[in-house]
Every structure is written in structure tokens, then in C-alpha cells.
């Protein structure tokens, strides 16, 4: 997976927007205004920060060396996911879906109802 494939996949989900919050080197994806994915565009290695529940992130870190704790401004549970030869596109898409679903679950009921 590359940045453009990642971008297209994120934007295919309901109510997702993208923005450059700091400068044109960081791309953020939000669902209903809440961030679920972030990637830097200025690094030679494609890296993505994705929201992940603590239990799942601990299991993933045991299975994959390239998943490690990451932090963002809000200091919630984020994982920095390095896409490299150890990742299948299927796993990467599952991680994006998990992050998206966590954010949707945390939205107020009125907004969640828009997702069906």
C-alpha cells in the first residue's frame, strides 16, 4: 500500500474528510471531525498513526515488530504502523477499519445514527 491507496481507502468511508492541519507534510483523516488516521508525507518510509484500543494494540505489538506505541497531540491510544514487507494490504486495511470504527463508536448517538 502507498500513500495514494491509503488516501483513497480512507476517503471511501462515510463522513471522512482530509486536511493538512500543520503544513503540507502531514495529512489527517477525520470522521465527523474526529481524527482516525494521520500520515506524514515528508518521510521516505510510509508511516501511519492509527487509533487502536489498548488490548488490541498490545497483541499487535507482540506479533509485529513494526507496530509500536505512537503518540499524538491528544495522547490517546495511538499506534504508529510502519507499512513494510511484513504487512499485507489486508492487515493494513483491517487496522484502518479498526481505527475508523473506534472513532465512530465514540461519536454521539445522533452522529452514529448516520452510519446505519
C-alpha positions in Angstrom: 0.0 0.0 0.0 1.2 3.5 -0.7 0.0 7.0 0.3 -2.4 7.4 -2.5 -4.0 4.0 -2.0 -4.2 4.8 1.7 -5.8 8.1 1.0 -8.4 6.6 -1.4 -9.3 3.9 1.1 -9.8 6.4 3.9 -11.9 8.7 1.8 -14.2 5.8 0.7 -15.6 5.6 4.2 -18.7 7.6 5.2 -18.3 11.2 6.5 -14.5 11.2 6.1 -12.6 14.3 5.3 -8.9 15.0 4.9 -6.8 18.1 5.8 -3.3 19.4 6.3 -3.5 20.6 9.9 0.0 21.9 10.4 1.6 22.2 7.0 1.6 20.2 3.7 3.8 17.4 5.3 1.1 15.9 7.5 -2.2 14.5 6.1 -5.0 13.8 8.6 -8.2 11.9 8.0 -11.2 12.6 10.2 -14.7 11.1 10.5 -17.3 13.6 11.6 -14.5 15.9 12.7 -12.6 13.3 14.8 -9.2 12.1 13.7 -8.8 8.4 13.0 -5.7 8.4 10.8 -2.6 10.5 10.3 0.4 10.2 7.9 3.5 12.2 7.3 4.2 13.0 3.7 7.8 14.1 4.0 9.4 10.8 5.2 10.9 8.3 2.7 9.2 5.5 4.7 5.4 5.4 4.7 4.2 5.6 8.3 0.6 5.9 9.6 -0.7 6.7 13.1 -4.0 4.8 13.7 -6.2 4.8 16.7 -6.3 1.3 18.4 -7.8 0.0 21.6 -5.2 -0.8 24.2 -5.8 -4.5 24.4 -5.6 -5.0 20.6 -2.5 -2.8 20.4 -0.7 -4.9 22.9 -1.4 -8.1 21.0 -0.4 -6.4 17.7 2.9 -5.2 19.2 3.7 -8.8 20.3 3.0 -10.1 16.8 4.7 -7.4 14.7 7.9 -5.5 15.5 6.9 -2.7 13.2 3.8 -1.8 15.3 4.9 0.3 18.2 3.2 2.9 20.5 2.8 6.2 19.0 1.5 9.5 20.4 -0.3 12.4 19.0 -1.4 15.7 20.5 -4.3 14.2 22.4 -2.1 11.5 23.9 -4.9 8.8 23.5 -4.1 5.3 22.4 -2.4 5.5 19.1 -0.1 3.1 17.3 2.5 4.0 14.7 2.1 1.5 11.9 5.1 1.2 9.6 4.0 -0.3 6.3 6.8 -2.6 5.1 7.3 -6.1 3.8 5.8 -7.7 6.9 2.4 -6.2 6.3 -0.2 -7.5 3.9 -2.6 -5.0 2.4 -5.4 -7.0 4.1 -3.9 -6.4 7.6 -3.3 -2.8 6.9 -6.9 -2.3 5.7 -8.1 -4.1 8.9 -6.1 -1.7 11.0 -7.6 1.3 9.2 -11.1 -0.1 9.6 -10.5 -0.7 13.3 -9.4 2.9 13.8 -12.3 4.2 11.9 -14.8 2.0 13.8 -13.3 3.1 17.2 -13.9 6.7 16.3 -17.4 6.1 15.0 -18.3 4.2 18.2 -17.1 7.2 20.3 -19.3 9.7 18.4 -22.6 11.0 19.9 -25.6 8.7 19.2 -27.1 11.3 16.8 -24.0 11.2 14.6 -23.6 7.4 14.9 -27.2 7.0 13.6 -26.0 8.4 10.2 -23.8 5.3 9.7 -26.8 2.9 9.6 
